[in-house]
Amino acid sequence: MREIEAKTITGAVKKLCIDANYYLNDEVLEAFRSYKEKEESPVAVDILSQLEENARISQEGQFPLCQDTGFAVFFVELGSEVTIKGGTLPDAINEGVRQGYSEGYLRKSIVSDPLERKNTGDNTPAIIHLEIVPGDKLKITILPKGGGSENMSEVRMLKPADGAKGVIDFVLERVSKAGPNPCPPIVVGVGIGGTFETAAFVAKKALLRPLKSKNPKPHLAAIEEELLEKINQMGIGPQGFGGRCTALAVLVEAFPCHIASLPAAVNIECHSHRHKEVVL
Amino acid sequence: MAEAKLTTPLTDKDVESLNIGDKVLITGSILVGRDSAHKRLIDLLDAGKPLPVDLKGQLIYYAGPSPARPGNPVGSAGPTTSGRMDPYAPRLLALGLKGMIGKGSRSAEVIEACKKHKAVYLAAVGGAAALIAKSVKNAEVVAYPELGPEALRLMEVEDFPAVVINDTRGNDLYVEGRAKYQK
């Protein structure tokens, strides 16, 4: 067995929280550049330029890209040959969040009870999705999720007879209703299948795929392509001011499901599309 | 689409001159408050008590800035989704609030209240929070410090950039802008 110190995990998580919030990923900057060339609306081009400028100011001045530095969501792949020494994995991650959000001047956006709504003061607890995988490595991915885009997400239990068309119609309806609210240009994660909660998980995990990637299954890649084209014909545009660039990517993932079911989930992500990973 | 400079406090004439799609640069003091601060203001009104701030001629910015690094007045300071403040906004507009700054669509009731009380709804660029913070010269908590990022603040801004979404005549840039580019 390979031993990893809990404090090593805490240090790595602290850095992930800060880096994800300060540094816009290259794939997003590349997508902005490519959409600026295609965009028909001068206002939309101006907005995309402002987002590029914002990324530059964040990086140089060490400011978060957005004041909503999100719910700290983690996808963790723990090798079955790894043991953690000096603490538990959830405690180590939460301590990293506590330190990262404090030392990185990130906003604390979590309330301890959804109805009483008192701020926990340190952005914990984190949301941790843990998967045990073969090997002796520990891979931690952070996806800080802002409230504005998360609020525009939805799970729907479709009927198997609704098929691909039912899924496509559902996603288009959700994105259309979301309009300017989730800070377009958005990234759309779609989860099809599984159970009620698995569909939502699959949709969120789909957001971690590279923006330019295609689902290896042709029938799912075809849905991604059709959805991206139709969403970018809606006219919503950057910030909803009107334009061609409404979504940077649509990422669809599927999971086996019950003979009676066709769950579908849409997880919308804002243009900052923050995520970073580390392998220990 | 025109460009206009606005200096707070605002008059009816200031806001009536604005049209949807206009770019505005705001200078002066603006209030900053979001969900919890709004709830507290409305609770005070319900109880017949005075508000901690005068709303006449004011603009309120729906935002909860990130903590300031030493030497800066504020951290990143972009807008939050305005729709969550829809249930509260008409009562504040009736008290003389001249405008709101946020992002995302407003309800029919808010758009109607803008017509009735001569007020505007402006959008700042969501997610351009580090860029927007450059126009903030000072920020202080004026009420509810215990709410942390949701405290009610007063910010001094200089050429704070925003776009007119709903004017005093019931027009909506989100509807018209989208219709123009819809295929």
Interface residues (C-beta under 8 A of the other chain):
Chain A: E40 S41 V43 I47 Q50 L51 E53 N54 I57 S58 G61 Q62 F63 P64 L65 C66 Q67 D68 T69 Y105 L106 R107 K108 S109 R117 N119 G121 G147 G148 N151 G179 P180 N181 C183 Q233 M234 G235 I236 G237 Q239 G240 F241 G242 G243 R244 C270 H271 S272
Chain B: M1 G21 S36 A63 G64 P65 S66 P67 A68 R69 G75 S76 A77 G78 T80 T81 G83 K103 G104 S105 A123 V125 G126 G127 A128 A129 A130 L131 A133 K134 L147 G148 P149 E150 V163 L173 Y174 E176 G177 R178 A179 K180 Y181 Q182 K183
